Amino acid sequence: MNKKYSYGLFDVGNSAYLIVTLSFIFAPYFAKEIVGDIQLGSAYWQWTSGAVGILVALTAPFIGSYADHVANGRIKVLIVSTVLTVLINALFWFSEARDSFIVYTLIIFFLSSYFFEISNASYNSLLRDSSNKKDEIGRTSGLGYALGYIGIVPFLLFILLFIIKTDEPILNLQKENFEHVRFIAILVSFWFFIFAIPMMTFFWKGKKSKKEKYTSIKDIKKIIWNKKLTTTGKFLIARMFYADAVIAMQTGGGVYAVGVHGFNFKELISVLIVGNLVAGVFAYLGGYLNDKFNSKMIIMWSIATLVLAVFAVVFSPSKEFFFFSLLLVAALIGPLQSASRTLMSRISPQNTQGKSFGLYALSSKATAFVGPLMAGSITYFVSQQAGFASISILFLASLFMLSKLKLDNKN
């Protein structure tokens, strides 16, 4: 199998966890059915996401450093963290719709989300190794996101037709105690693992990385600060804010749709299917634009338009307007993510991809508690609309910082 396609298939797998568990199925189920209060449940979910961000920020760079200096280190970390993600995620099956399961569910969410982030950091660090040519990094990144967004659609259709929409879900799952919703967690784990296999086996058979001296904190620091803030450092600081905003949107989007516009699980799945198709097309297009134009330009235009999209969501007068606002968000997230990963890969030396993408994970998690905690707290004390609108502050801050970022011609 072509290495860039095995890379892309991994995105098909991990998208199930990101979309179904983190955002649109389990988050609303937790808030509405386990907590029994959409606003309070949304705050709990966002706060836990913020706590995960703190732990990732503290550990990801060092795990990435380990991966750089050990033979096959990046793929080893990816395999271990992916397996732990799918095993722990399956434990959501035991999260019954009672408030006595609040703490249990949040612990499972915390652990599975943490290992997912480590897995994703390792995955991103292998981007350059997955590209056939250096000038195709953008296309490989875009292909990964496109396959992830579009490839998940059959899975979502299966959930919709055979579990959510039908009166008789498969395996005689009982709707009255939400077995049909909880069983989706097991399906997510199975889906993720199956599509992770090609990459885990392909890269394991690949050329072994050279063992190097273990990287110290000083060496990690040099990537972002070498007598002054480096280009990588400036980019990662800017990314802290817009990645934080995206996390807040992803973790709170499903709960917002349920709480403000009264979406049910059936409608959420329908929105996801259409949104993913749109996101996949634009992610693939964005990958080609990354190789043809400046990645920084793609990032800035995406962020600027996302600010408008946030307010379109907040001031949506109807379900229909809200639906099309979400499609605009979907069209922008893919190119933004693809361009960010591409730019990071290009400005980082090949032998530091592990620790560089550890810092990349840190940049999305070091302040990751700010977005969810800010949105969650404003949601708790004011309203869901006010909480969601606050996300635009993070986008605007990153846009200002990126405007000051100067890149050389090769980047």
N, C-alpha and C positions, 0 to 999 in steps of 0.2 A: 504493500500500500504506500502511495506517495506520502512522504512525511508531513506535508502541510495538511493533507486530508485527515491523517490520524490525529494531528493537532486540533483540527477543526471539530472532529467528532467528540473530543473531550468536552468542548464547549456545549455540544448537544446534551451531554450528560449533566454537567454541572448547572446548566440553565434550569433544570427541573427543580433543583434545590433552591436556587436563587428566586425563581418566580413563584413556585408553589408553596414552599415552606416559609421563606422569608417574607413574602409580600401578600399574595392574593388569596390563599386558601387557609393556611394555618394561622396566620396573624388575625384575620377576621374571626375565625372559629374560636381562638383563644379569648379575644376581647368580648365577643357577643355571647358565647355559650359557656365558657369556663369561668370567666370573671363575672359575666352577666351585666356589664356596664361598658358600653363601647368606648366612652371617653376615658375611663379609668384603665380599661384593658389596653387601650392604645398607648397610654402613658407608660404602663408597665413594660410593654413590648419595646418601646423606644428606649427606655432607660436601660434595659438589658442589652440592647444593641450597642448602646454607648459604653457599657461595661466591657463588652467584647472588644470594642475598639481600643480601649486602654490596654488590655492584655496583649492584643496583636501589636500595638505600638511598642510595647516593652520587649517583645520577644522575636518578632519577625526578622529584623536585621541580623540577629545573631544566628538564627536558624538558617538564613540565607548564606551567611558567612561559612557556616559548617558545610552547607551544600556545595559551595564553590571549591573547597579544598579536599573533599573526599571523592574518591573515584565513584562515578555515577551518583554523586550526592544529590543533585537536583531531582533526579527521577526517584531516588530512594525516599526523599522527603515527600514528594508528590504521592507516591504509592501509600506510604504509611498514613499520611493525613487524609487522603481520599477514603481509604478503607475505614478509618475511624469516623469520618463524616457519615458514611452510609450506614454504619452499624448503629451509631448513636441516634441518627435521624429516625431510624426504624422504631425507636423506643417511643416516639410520639403516638404510636398505636395505643399505648396505655393511658394516654391523656384523656380521661373521661370528662364529660361536660358537667363538672361539679367544682365548686370553688375550693374544695380540698385538694384539687390537682393544680392549683395556680403555681405553687413553688416548684413542684415536680416538672411542670411544663417549661417553666422559665429556666430551670437547670439544664434540661435537654436542649432547649434553644441556645443557651449560652455555650455549651460544650460543642454541639454540632456546628454552630456558627463559627466558633474559633478555629476548629480544624478545617472547616471549609475555606476560611481566609488564608490559612497556611498553604493549603492545597492550591488555591488560586494564585498565590504569590509564586510558588514553584512552577506552576503552569506558565505564567507570564514570563518567567526567567528563561524558558526554553523557546521563546518566540524566534530569536535569531537562528537557533539551531534548526528550526522548522522551515525556514525560508530557503528556497533553492538558490536565490541570488540576493545580494545585499539590497538591491534596488526594488525587491519584491516584499520587503518586510511589511509595508503598509497593506498590500493585497492579502498577505497571509493572515495578518491581524484582522482585517475586514472579513475575510472568509470565515475565520473562526467565529466571530460574533454573528455573522449572517447564518451560518449553519446552526449556531446555538439558538438563535431566535426562530428560524423557520423549522429546524429539525424538531423542536419541542412541540410543534403544532399537532402532529398525530397523537402524541401523548395526551395533550389537553383535550383533543376530540374524544379520545377513548374515555377519559375521566367524565367528560360531559355526557356522552351517550350511554355509557354502561354503569355509571356510578351516581352522578348528580341528577341528571334529568329523568332517569327512569324511576318508576315506582317499585321496581324489583331489581335492585343492584346485584351485580355478580356475587357469587358465593353466599347468597342469602344474607348479605350484610344488612343489619337492622338500622333503619333510618332514625327510629325514635331515640336511640342512645348514641347516634352519630358515628356508628361503626363505619359507615360508608366514607365519611370524611377522614376518620383516623386511619383507615386502610390506605388512603392515598399516600401517607408517609412511607409505607412499605413499598409501594409502587415507585415512589421517587427514588428510594435507595436502590432498588433493583435497576431502574433505568440509568441512574448515574453510574453505577458500577459497570454495567454492560458496555456503555459507550466510553468508559475510561480504559477498558482493556486494550484496545489497539495502541493507544499512546504508551501505556505502561509497558507493554511487551516490546513495541517497536524501539523505544528509546533505551530500554534496558539492553537490547541487543546491539545498540549503537556503539560508537567509539567511546572508550572510557575516558573520563576527564582526568587530567594530570593532577597528581597530588601536590599540593602546595603548602607552604607554611601557614599555620592557622592565623587568621586575620584578627588583629587586635581592635579595640575600640577606636584607637587612633587612626587605623587604616580605614575604618568605616566612616569616621568623621571627615577624612580627607575627600571623600566622594562629594560631600556637601559643603565643606569648609576647608579651603587650603589658603591660609592667610587672609582670604576674603571669601564671601559667599560665592560658590561656583555656579555655573550655568545650571547644573543638575540640582543644586540646592535651591536656586531661585524657582525653578520649575516645580520642584516638589512642594515648596511652601505654597505656591499658587494652587497646586493640585489639592492640597489639604482642604481648601475651602470648597472647591466645586465637587470634589469626590464626596465630601461630607454632605453636601446638598443632595447629591444623587442618592446616597444611602438613606437620608431622611425621606426622600420621595419614595424609594423602593419599599422601605419598611413600613411606611405609613400610608401608602397609596391605597391599598386594599381596604384598610380600616376606614379611611376617609370616604371611599366610595360607598361603603355600607352605612356609615354613620350619617353622612350628609345627604346622600341621594338615594338611600334605601336599596342599594343593590343587593340581590341575593346571590348565592353561590353559582347558580346557573348563568346569571348575567355577568358575573365576574369572569367566568371561564370564557364566555363569548367575547368579552372585551379583550381578554388575554390573547385569544386566537387571532383576532384581527390586528391587534396591536403588535404582536410578534411578527406577523407577515410584513407589516409596514416597516418595523424595526430592522428585519432581516434584509430587506431590499436596500434600505438606506445605509445599513452597515457595510454591505458589500460595495455599494457605490462609493461610500466614504473611504474604503480601503484603497480604491484606485486613485481617488483624489489625493490621498496621503502621499502616494508615490509620485504623483504628477505635480502637486503643489506643496506648499508649506504646511506641515502638521500643526504648527502654532496657529495659523490662520483658520484651519478647520475647527480647532478647539475653541477659539474666540468667537467665531460666528455661531457655533452650536450653543455656547453659553449665553450669548446675547439673546438669542431666540428663545432659549429655555426660560429666561426671566419673564418674557412675555407669556410663555406657556403657563407658568406658575399662576399668573394673575388671571389668565383665561380659565384655569381650573377653579380658582377661588371664587370668581364672579360668574360661574356657569349658572344660568337661570333655569336650566332643565337638564334632564338626563342626557338628552341628545347632544346638547352643546358640550356637556361634560365629556361625553364619549369622544367627540372630535378633538377636544382639547387634549385628551389622553393620547390620541393618535399623533398629534403634533409633538408631544413629549417623546413618544416612541420613535418617531422619525429622527429625533435629535440625539437621543441617548447613544444609539449604536455608533454613529460617526465620532461622537465625543470620546467614547471609551476606546474605540479603535485607534484614533489619532493619538490619544494619551499613551497607550501602550507602545505604539510605533515610535513616538518621539523619545520615550524613555529608553527603548532598546537602542536607538541610534546614538544617543548622547552618552551611553555607557559602554566602556570597553568590554570585549567579549569575555575576558577572564574575571570580570566582576559582576556578571549578570545576576548571579544568585543574591549577593548582598545588595546589589543595586535595586533589584525588585523586592528585596526585603524592606529596603527604605521606601520603595514605591508603595508597598503595603502599609508601612508606617505612615506615609503621607496621607493615606486615605483613612487611617485609624487613629493617628496621634491626637487629632481633634474630632474624631468621629463621634465622641460623646457629646460634642457641642451641638451638632445638628439635631440628632435625635432627642437629646435632653432639652434643647431649646424648644423644638417643635412639640415634644411631649409635655413640657411644663406649660407652655402657652396654651396648648390644647386643654390641659387640665384646668388652668385658672381662667381662661377666656373662652375659646371655642376652637373647634377643629379647623374652621376657615382661617382664623388668625394664626394658628400653629403652622398650617401649610404655607401661608403667605410669607412667614418669617424665613422660609428657605431661600427666598430671593436675595436676602442680605448676603448670604454666603456666596451666591453666584456673582453678585456685583463686586464683592471684595476680590474674588479670584480674577475677575475680568480686569480690574485695575492693575493687579500684580503682573498679569500676563502681558499687559501693554508695555511694561517696563523690561520685559525679558528680551535679550538680544541673542540671536543664534548665528553661528557661522554658516557659510554656504553649504557645507556638507550636511547640515542638519535642517 
